């Protein structure tokens, strides 16, 4: 692992993400790319957004925003517990998701760690969040956190899947995560009334997944619940797991709205850190 990207909006959740990245970078020797995006303002939008004080030009206003962001980043990096790793700071103007996506590619990031406040009700359905969009579309694995995480204490990881279309790249990244943290995998299929399968069929499929990808140090579980999202979260709670791991599909548009996203729902509602990795088409 060479580069961990951490987007920050200076919230406490983003602070937890930075601390977690520093913790993991100390284990791996990776550098941390700390990105702050001044959201909702791009060059040329000054007039349409009402501008600033009448006696200030657009260029001056942008400079003030950038200077404040740079100052806040400097203060963040100056914290004593961040001195042990190499942190590179970056500040951009515009849409956070677009800049995060570009920086993932430009920096060849191996992992994104970002904070999530979670969402529910109207906000979850209509508004969404930059975190959800990154989880859905990222070209590398993403870990979302809501609370402090010490990767030295992560010993049990729940990997929930249907084990039908989990592609090779997800399995490879999952093994990398497991080896990095020296953790035990709990492979679970949530059986729901609307998509019921008998246990024998499920276990056969999971065993085939294990053999194909040469997994070690694992358990195989079947968990019954009304929805997959609840089953994943409740199973993780029942065994007191330290992390949840999921594959994502990157669906968009009407298909996404109709089918929903199990990964995004779990990211929103789980109290544990959630690792997600996109299935490559």
C-alpha positions as CSV (number, residue, x, y, z in Angstrom):
1,X,0.0,0.0,0.0
2,X,1.5,3.3,-1.2
3,X,-1.2,6.0,-1.0
4,X,-4.2,6.5,1.2
5,X,-6.6,9.4,0.2
6,X,-8.4,11.2,2.9
7,X,-11.0,13.8,1.9
8,X,-11.7,16.2,4.8
9,X,-14.3,18.9,5.5
10,X,-12.8,19.4,9.0
11,X,-15.8,17.7,10.7
12,X,-15.2,15.3,13.6
13,X,-16.0,12.3,11.4
14,X,-13.3,13.5,8.9
15,X,-11.0,13.8,11.8
16,X,-11.6,10.2,12.7
17,X,-10.9,9.2,9.1
18,X,-7.6,11.0,9.2
19,X,-6.5,9.4,12.4
20,X,-7.5,6.0,11.0
21,X,-5.4,6.7,7.9
22,X,-2.4,7.7,9.9
23,X,-2.8,4.6,12.0
24,X,-2.9,2.4,8.9
25,X,-0.1,4.3,7.2
26,X,2.1,3.8,10.2
27,X,1.6,0.0,9.7
28,X,2.2,0.0,5.9
29,X,4.6,2.9,5.2
30,X,2.0,4.5,2.9
31,X,1.7,8.3,2.4
32,X,-1.5,10.1,3.2
33,X,-3.0,12.5,0.7
34,X,-5.2,14.9,2.6
35,X,-7.7,16.6,0.3
36,X,-10.0,19.5,1.1
37,X,-12.5,20.8,-1.5
38,X,-14.1,24.3,-1.1
39,X,-17.5,23.1,-2.0
40,X,-20.2,24.9,-4.1
41,X,-17.9,27.5,-5.6
42,X,-16.0,27.4,-8.8
43,X,-14.2,30.0,-10.9
44,X,-16.7,32.2,-12.7
45,X,-19.7,31.4,-10.4
46,X,-19.1,34.5,-8.2
47,X,-21.9,36.6,-9.6
48,X,-24.5,33.7,-9.8
49,X,-23.9,32.9,-6.2
50,X,-24.4,36.4,-5.0
51,X,-20.7,37.0,-4.6
52,X,-19.2,38.4,-1.4
53,X,-19.0,41.9,0.0
54,X,-19.5,44.6,-2.7
55,X,-15.9,45.9,-2.3
56,X,-14.3,42.5,-3.0
57,X,-13.5,41.0,-6.4
58,X,-14.0,37.3,-7.4
59,X,-10.3,36.7,-7.4
60,X,-9.8,38.1,-3.9
61,X,-12.8,36.1,-2.6
62,X,-11.4,32.9,-4.0
63,X,-8.0,33.6,-2.6
64,X,-9.5,34.2,0.8
65,X,-11.3,30.8,0.6
66,X,-8.2,29.0,-0.5
67,X,-6.0,30.7,2.2
68,X,-8.5,29.7,4.9
69,X,-8.5,26.2,3.6
70,X,-4.7,26.0,3.5
71,X,-4.5,27.4,7.0
72,X,-7.0,24.9,8.3
73,X,-5.1,22.0,6.6
74,X,-1.8,23.3,8.1
75,X,-3.3,23.4,11.6
76,X,-4.6,19.8,11.1
77,X,-1.3,18.4,10.0
78,X,0.5,20.2,12.8
79,X,-1.2,18.0,15.3
80,X,1.5,16.0,17.2
81,X,0.0,12.6,16.5
82,X,0.4,13.0,12.7
83,X,4.2,13.5,12.6
84,X,5.0,9.8,12.1
85,X,3.7,9.6,8.5
86,X,4.2,11.5,5.3
87,X,1.1,13.7,4.7
88,X,0.6,15.6,1.5
89,X,-2.1,18.3,1.5
90,X,-4.2,19.4,-1.4
91,X,-7.0,22.0,-1.7
92,X,-9.4,22.4,-4.7
93,X,-12.4,24.4,-5.6
94,X,-15.7,22.8,-6.9
95,X,-17.5,19.6,-6.5
96,X,-16.0,17.3,-3.8
97,X,-17.0,14.0,-5.5
98,X,-15.5,15.0,-8.8
99,X,-12.2,16.0,-7.2
100,X,-12.1,12.9,-5.0
101,X,-12.7,10.7,-8.1
102,X,-10.0,12.5,-10.1
103,X,-7.4,12.4,-7.2
104,X,-8.1,8.6,-6.8
105,X,-6.9,8.2,-10.4
106,X,-4.2,10.8,-10.4
107,X,-2.5,9.6,-7.2
108,X,-3.2,5.9,-8.0
109,X,-4.6,5.7,-4.5
110,X,-4.8,2.2,-3.0
111,X,-7.5,3.1,-0.5
112,X,-9.8,6.0,0.5
113,X,-10.7,6.5,4.1
114,X,-13.5,9.1,4.7
115,X,-15.9,10.1,7.4
116,X,-19.6,9.6,7.2
117,X,-22.3,11.2,9.3
118,X,-24.9,8.7,8.0
119,X,-28.4,9.8,6.8
120,X,-32.0,8.6,7.1
121,X,-35.4,9.3,5.8
122,X,-35.8,12.1,3.2
123,X,-32.2,13.1,3.3
124,X,-31.0,9.5,2.6
125,X,-33.4,9.0,-0.3
126,X,-33.4,12.4,-2.0
127,X,-30.2,14.1,-1.2
128,X,-27.6,11.4,-0.8
129,X,-24.0,12.4,0.0
130,X,-20.5,12.7,-1.4
131,X,-19.6,9.7,0.7
132,X,-22.3,7.5,-0.9
133,X,-21.2,8.6,-4.4
134,X,-17.6,7.8,-3.6
135,X,-18.6,4.4,-2.2
136,X,-20.6,3.7,-5.4
137,X,-18.1,4.7,-8.0
138,X,-14.6,4.6,-6.4
139,X,-11.9,2.8,-8.5
140,X,-10.2,1.6,-5.3
141,X,-11.5,0.3,-1.9
142,X,-13.1,2.8,0.5
143,X,-13.4,2.6,4.3
144,X,-16.0,4.8,5.8
145,X,-16.0,5.7,9.5
146,X,-18.3,7.4,12.0
147,X,-16.2,6.9,15.1
148,X,-12.5,6.5,16.0
149,X,-10.9,3.3,14.6
150,X,-7.7,1.6,15.6
151,X,-6.7,-0.8,12.9
152,X,-4.4,-2.7,15.4
153,X,-7.6,-3.8,17.1
154,X,-9.5,-5.0,14.0
155,X,-9.5,-8.8,14.3
156,X,-12.9,-9.8,12.9
157,X,-14.3,-8.7,9.5
158,X,-17.7,-9.6,8.3
159,X,-17.8,-10.1,4.5
160,X,-21.4,-10.2,3.4
161,X,-22.3,-11.2,-0.2
162,X,-24.5,-13.5,-2.3
163,X,-21.3,-15.2,-3.6
164,X,-22.8,-15.3,-7.1
165,X,-21.3,-12.3,-8.8
166,X,-18.5,-11.3,-6.4
167,X,-15.7,-10.8,-8.9
168,X,-12.0,-11.7,-8.6
169,X,-10.9,-8.1,-7.9
170,X,-13.0,-7.9,-4.8
171,X,-11.7,-11.2,-3.5
172,X,-8.1,-10.1,-4.1
173,X,-8.6,-6.8,-2.3
174,X,-10.4,-8.5,0.6
175,X,-7.5,-10.9,1.0
176,X,-5.1,-8.0,1.0
177,X,-7.2,-6.3,3.8
178,X,-7.3,-9.5,5.8
179,X,-3.6,-10.1,5.6
180,X,-2.8,-6.5,6.4
181,X,-4.9,-6.5,9.5
182,X,-4.2,-10.2,10.4
183,X,-8.0,-10.6,10.8
184,X,-10.5,-13.4,10.7
185,X,-13.1,-13.3,7.9
186,X,-16.7,-14.2,8.6
187,X,-18.3,-15.0,5.3
188,X,-22.1,-14.5,5.6
189,X,-25.1,-14.8,3.3
190,X,-28.2,-13.1,4.6
191,X,-31.3,-15.2,3.7
192,X,-34.5,-13.1,3.4
193,X,-38.1,-14.1,2.9
194,X,-38.2,-12.4,-0.5
195,X,-35.0,-14.1,-1.7
196,X,-34.9,-17.4,0.2
197,X,-32.4,-20.2,-0.5
198,X,-31.8,-23.4,1.3
199,X,-28.7,-23.6,3.5
200,X,-27.2,-26.4,1.5
201,X,-27.2,-24.4,-1.7
202,X,-25.7,-21.3,0.0
203,X,-23.0,-23.2,1.8
204,X,-22.0,-25.0,-1.4
205,X,-21.6,-21.6,-3.2
206,X,-19.6,-20.1,-0.3
207,X,-17.3,-23.1,-0.2
208,X,-16.7,-22.7,-3.9
209,X,-15.8,-19.0,-3.3
210,X,-13.3,-20.0,-0.6
211,X,-11.7,-22.6,-2.7
212,X,-11.4,-20.4,-5.8
213,X,-9.7,-17.6,-3.9
214,X,-7.7,-19.8,-1.5
215,X,-9.1,-18.1,1.6
216,X,-7.8,-19.0,5.1
217,X,-8.9,-18.2,8.6
218,X,-12.6,-17.8,8.0
219,X,-16.1,-18.9,9.1
220,X,-19.1,-19.6,7.0
221,X,-22.5,-18.2,8.2
222,X,-26.1,-18.0,7.1
223,X,-28.2,-15.3,8.8
224,X,-32.0,-15.0,8.5
225,X,-33.5,-11.5,8.5
226,X,-36.2,-9.5,6.8
227,X,-33.8,-7.4,4.8
228,X,-30.2,-7.9,3.7
229,X,-29.2,-4.5,5.1
230,X,-30.5,-5.3,8.6
231,X,-29.1,-8.8,8.4
232,X,-25.6,-7.6,7.7
233,X,-25.7,-5.0,10.5
234,X,-27.3,-7.3,13.1
235,X,-24.9,-10.2,12.3
236,X,-22.0,-7.9,12.8
237,X,-23.4,-6.7,16.1
238,X,-24.1,-10.3,17.2
239,X,-20.5,-11.5,16.8
240,X,-19.1,-8.1,17.8
241,X,-17.2,-7.7,14.6
242,X,-14.8,-4.8,14.1
243,X,-15.5,-4.1,10.4
244,X,-18.0,-4.9,7.7
245,X,-16.9,-5.6,4.1
246,X,-19.1,-5.4,1.0
247,X,-18.8,-5.4,-2.8
248,X,-20.5,-2.6,-4.7
249,X,-22.0,-2.5,-8.2
250,X,-21.7,1.2,-9.2
251,X,-25.3,1.3,-10.4
252,X,-26.8,4.7,-11.4
253,X,-30.0,6.3,-12.5
254,X,-33.3,4.5,-12.5
255,X,-31.8,1.1,-11.8
256,X,-30.1,2.5,-8.7
257,X,-33.3,4.1,-7.4
258,X,-35.4,1.1,-8.0
259,X,-33.0,-1.5,-6.6
260,X,-31.4,0.6,-3.9
261,X,-27.9,-0.1,-2.8
262,X,-27.2,-2.4,0.1
263,X,-23.7,-1.1,0.5
264,X,-24.9,2.5,0.7
265,X,-27.6,1.6,3.2
266,X,-25.1,-0.2,5.4
267,X,-22.7,2.7,5.2
268,X,-25.5,5.0,6.3
269,X,-26.7,2.9,9.2
270,X,-23.8,0.8,10.6
271,X,-21.9,2.0,13.6
272,X,-18.8,0.0,12.6
273,X,-16.3,1.0,9.9
274,X,-17.4,-0.3,6.5
275,X,-15.0,-1.4,3.7
276,X,-16.4,-1.4,0.2
277,X,-14.9,-2.4,-3.1
278,X,-16.4,-2.0,-6.5
279,X,-17.0,-5.0,-8.8
280,X,-15.0,-4.4,-12.0
281,X,-17.1,-5.0,-15.2
